[in-house]
């Protein structure tokens, strides 16, 4: 068992080194990466809200509806595109299953340093796909079928959801001693998400990273015992 554990750790260390060599250039600054994602999303949210011409109390219902849609989009994209090769979305499978799941395992969820964030946060082109290729078309349909104001509010909520996804997923892969990593909500997300990083279960369970709403609806939520075990044992050294 000790020999196998050593081999697994050596194999993981080797992959991490190869990933860094291919994806983390010498001028990479992690804070700029995080700031770019936040700025991109906040700008999109602000731009969408600025387009709303008439505000109404009934619009408050748009937010939970858009949130449920975004949660379903997260679940669907994660389960059916990031863990299966489907044309023309091979880049999602390669980025997620081929890189992210090889960089992190259930018992080694933390980055070694903040320069490893390219293994956690999506690059700009993939973020553009989620916001421009998923959220924006859905919001356009809502605005066309109902009212433009509701469409803009729907878009703002969907982008806010995507930002929460990136920040919570980031927290799940930060060391627990990190200020964000030890936040209560992040600790819960880490325990839930760690089950998904079990290679035997990653194609079957825990596809929602934020709130496991559609995991619960569709029967793919991780068991409480598994999540509690992840939280109790933490990250193997």
C-alpha positions as CSV (number, residue, x, y, z in Angstrom):
1,X,0.0,0.0,0.0
2,X,2.8,2.4,0.9
3,X,4.6,1.6,-2.4
4,X,1.4,2.2,-4.4
5,X,0.8,5.4,-2.5
6,X,4.3,6.6,-3.3
7,X,3.9,5.7,-7.0
8,X,0.6,7.6,-7.2
9,X,2.1,10.6,-5.6
10,X,5.1,10.6,-7.9
11,X,2.8,10.2,-10.9
12,X,0.7,13.2,-9.7
13,X,3.8,15.3,-9.0
14,X,5.1,14.5,-12.5
15,X,1.8,15.5,-14.1
16,X,1.7,18.7,-12.2
17,X,5.2,19.6,-13.4
18,X,4.3,18.8,-17.0
19,X,1.1,20.9,-16.7
20,X,3.0,23.9,-15.3
21,X,5.6,23.7,-18.1
22,X,2.8,23.7,-20.7
23,X,0.3,26.2,-19.2
24,X,2.0,28.5,-16.6
25,X,4.4,30.9,-18.3
26,X,7.1,32.7,-16.5
27,X,5.2,36.0,-16.4
28,X,2.0,34.5,-15.0
29,X,0.5,36.5,-12.0
30,X,-2.3,34.7,-10.2
31,X,-3.9,37.9,-8.9
32,X,-4.2,39.2,-12.4
33,X,-5.9,36.0,-13.5
34,X,-8.5,36.2,-10.7
35,X,-9.0,39.9,-11.1
36,X,-9.6,39.4,-14.9
37,X,-12.3,36.9,-14.3
38,X,-14.0,39.0,-11.6
39,X,-13.7,42.2,-13.8
40,X,-15.0,40.4,-16.8
41,X,-18.1,39.1,-14.9
42,X,-18.7,42.3,-13.0
43,X,-18.6,44.3,-16.2
44,X,-21.0,42.0,-17.9
45,X,-23.4,42.1,-14.9
46,X,-23.2,45.9,-14.7
47,X,-23.7,46.3,-18.4
48,X,-26.7,44.0,-18.4
49,X,-28.3,45.8,-15.4
50,X,-27.7,49.1,-17.0
51,X,-29.9,48.0,-19.9
52,X,-33.0,47.5,-17.7
53,X,-35.3,50.4,-18.4
54,X,-38.2,49.8,-16.1
55,X,-37.8,48.1,-12.7
56,X,-40.7,46.1,-11.2
57,X,-41.2,44.1,-8.0
58,X,-42.3,41.1,-10.1
59,X,-38.8,41.0,-11.6
60,X,-37.6,39.6,-8.3
61,X,-38.9,36.3,-9.5
62,X,-36.5,36.3,-12.4
63,X,-33.5,35.9,-10.1
64,X,-34.4,32.5,-8.7
65,X,-35.6,31.3,-12.1
66,X,-32.3,32.3,-13.7
67,X,-30.4,30.8,-10.8
68,X,-32.1,27.4,-11.3
69,X,-31.4,27.6,-15.0
70,X,-27.7,28.4,-14.4
71,X,-27.5,25.5,-11.9
72,X,-28.9,23.2,-14.5
73,X,-26.5,24.5,-17.1
74,X,-23.6,23.9,-14.8
75,X,-24.8,20.3,-14.2
76,X,-25.5,19.5,-17.8
77,X,-22.2,21.0,-19.2
78,X,-20.2,19.3,-16.4
79,X,-21.8,15.9,-16.7
80,X,-22.3,15.6,-20.5
81,X,-19.5,17.7,-22.0
82,X,-16.7,17.8,-19.5
83,X,-16.7,14.1,-18.8
84,X,-17.5,12.9,-22.4
85,X,-15.9,13.7,-25.7
86,X,-18.5,15.4,-27.8
87,X,-17.8,17.4,-31.0
88,X,-17.2,20.3,-31.2
89,X,-16.6,20.6,-27.4
90,X,-13.6,18.5,-27.1
91,X,-11.7,21.4,-25.5
92,X,-14.0,21.2,-22.5
93,X,-13.3,17.5,-22.0
94,X,-9.5,18.0,-22.5
95,X,-9.4,21.0,-20.1
96,X,-11.5,19.3,-17.4
97,X,-11.1,15.5,-17.5
98,X,-7.7,15.6,-19.2
99,X,-6.1,18.2,-17.0
100,X,-8.1,19.3,-14.0
101,X,-9.0,15.8,-12.8
102,X,-5.4,14.6,-13.3
103,X,-4.0,17.6,-11.4
104,X,-6.3,17.1,-8.4
105,X,-7.4,13.9,-6.7
106,X,-9.9,13.3,-3.9
107,X,-7.1,13.1,-1.3
108,X,-5.0,15.9,-2.8
109,X,-7.3,18.7,-3.6
110,X,-5.0,21.6,-2.8
111,X,-2.8,23.6,-5.2
112,X,0.9,23.5,-4.3
113,X,1.1,27.3,-4.8
114,X,-1.1,30.1,-6.2
115,X,0.8,29.8,-9.5
116,X,-1.2,26.6,-9.9
117,X,-4.5,28.5,-10.4
118,X,-4.5,27.9,-14.2
119,X,-5.4,24.3,-13.2
120,X,-8.5,25.6,-11.4
121,X,-9.8,28.8,-13.0
122,X,-10.9,28.6,-16.6
123,X,-8.9,30.5,-19.2
124,X,-10.5,33.6,-20.7
125,X,-11.6,31.8,-23.9
126,X,-13.5,29.2,-21.9
127,X,-15.1,31.8,-19.7
128,X,-16.2,33.6,-22.9
129,X,-17.9,30.4,-24.1
130,X,-19.9,30.0,-20.9
131,X,-21.0,33.6,-20.7
132,X,-21.3,34.4,-24.4
133,X,-22.2,30.9,-25.7
134,X,-24.6,29.7,-23.0
135,X,-25.8,32.5,-20.7
136,X,-26.3,35.2,-23.4
137,X,-28.3,33.1,-25.9
138,X,-30.6,31.9,-23.1
139,X,-31.1,35.5,-21.9
140,X,-31.8,36.6,-25.5
141,X,-34.5,33.9,-25.8
142,X,-36.0,35.0,-22.5
143,X,-35.9,38.7,-23.6
144,X,-37.5,37.9,-26.9
145,X,-40.3,35.7,-25.5
146,X,-41.1,37.9,-22.5
147,X,-39.5,41.4,-22.3
148,X,-36.1,42.8,-22.9
149,X,-35.8,44.0,-19.3
150,X,-36.3,40.5,-18.0
151,X,-33.8,39.1,-20.5
152,X,-31.2,41.5,-19.3
153,X,-31.9,40.7,-15.6
154,X,-31.7,37.0,-16.5
155,X,-28.3,37.5,-18.1
156,X,-27.0,39.5,-15.1
157,X,-28.1,36.6,-12.7
158,X,-26.6,33.9,-14.9
159,X,-23.2,35.7,-15.1
160,X,-23.3,36.3,-11.3
161,X,-23.9,32.5,-10.9
162,X,-20.9,31.8,-13.1
163,X,-18.7,34.1,-11.0
164,X,-19.9,32.3,-7.8
165,X,-19.0,29.0,-9.5
166,X,-15.4,30.2,-10.2
167,X,-14.8,31.6,-6.8
168,X,-16.3,28.6,-4.9
169,X,-14.4,26.2,-7.1
170,X,-11.2,28.2,-6.5
171,X,-11.8,27.9,-2.7
172,X,-12.3,24.2,-2.9
173,X,-8.8,23.8,-4.3
174,X,-7.0,26.3,-2.0
175,X,-5.2,25.1,1.2
176,X,-7.5,25.0,4.2
177,X,-5.3,27.5,6.0
178,X,-6.0,30.1,3.3
179,X,-8.5,32.7,4.5
180,X,-10.9,31.9,1.6
181,X,-10.2,28.2,1.8
182,X,-11.2,28.0,5.4
183,X,-14.5,29.9,5.0
184,X,-17.4,27.7,6.2
185,X,-19.2,27.6,2.9
186,X,-15.9,26.8,1.1
187,X,-15.2,23.9,3.5
188,X,-18.6,22.5,2.6
189,X,-18.1,22.9,-1.1
190,X,-14.6,21.2,-0.8
191,X,-16.1,18.2,1.0
192,X,-18.8,17.8,-1.6
193,X,-16.4,18.4,-4.5
194,X,-13.8,16.0,-3.2
195,X,-16.1,13.1,-3.8
196,X,-16.3,14.1,-7.5
197,X,-12.5,13.9,-7.7
198,X,-12.6,10.2,-6.9
199,X,-11.7,8.7,-10.4
200,X,-14.2,5.9,-9.9
201,X,-17.1,8.3,-9.3
202,X,-16.3,11.4,-11.2
203,X,-18.6,10.5,-14.2
204,X,-21.5,9.5,-11.9
205,X,-21.7,11.9,-8.9
206,X,-21.5,15.5,-7.6
207,X,-21.7,17.5,-10.9
208,X,-22.9,20.7,-9.2
209,X,-20.1,22.5,-7.5
210,X,-22.0,25.5,-6.1
211,X,-25.4,24.2,-4.8
212,X,-26.2,20.5,-5.6
213,X,-29.7,21.2,-6.6
214,X,-29.8,19.2,-9.9
215,X,-27.6,16.5,-8.3
216,X,-30.4,16.0,-5.8
217,X,-33.2,16.2,-8.4
218,X,-31.4,13.7,-10.8
219,X,-30.1,11.4,-8.2
220,X,-26.3,12.1,-8.5
221,X,-25.7,13.9,-5.2
222,X,-22.8,12.5,-3.1
223,X,-23.9,10.8,0.0
224,X,-23.6,12.6,3.3
225,X,-21.3,10.0,4.6
226,X,-18.9,10.4,1.7
227,X,-18.9,14.2,2.0
228,X,-18.4,14.0,5.8
229,X,-15.5,11.6,5.3
230,X,-13.9,14.1,2.9
231,X,-14.3,16.9,5.4
232,X,-13.0,14.8,8.3
233,X,-9.9,13.4,6.6
234,X,-9.1,16.5,4.5
235,X,-6.1,16.4,2.2
236,X,-3.5,13.7,2.3
237,X,0.0,15.1,2.7
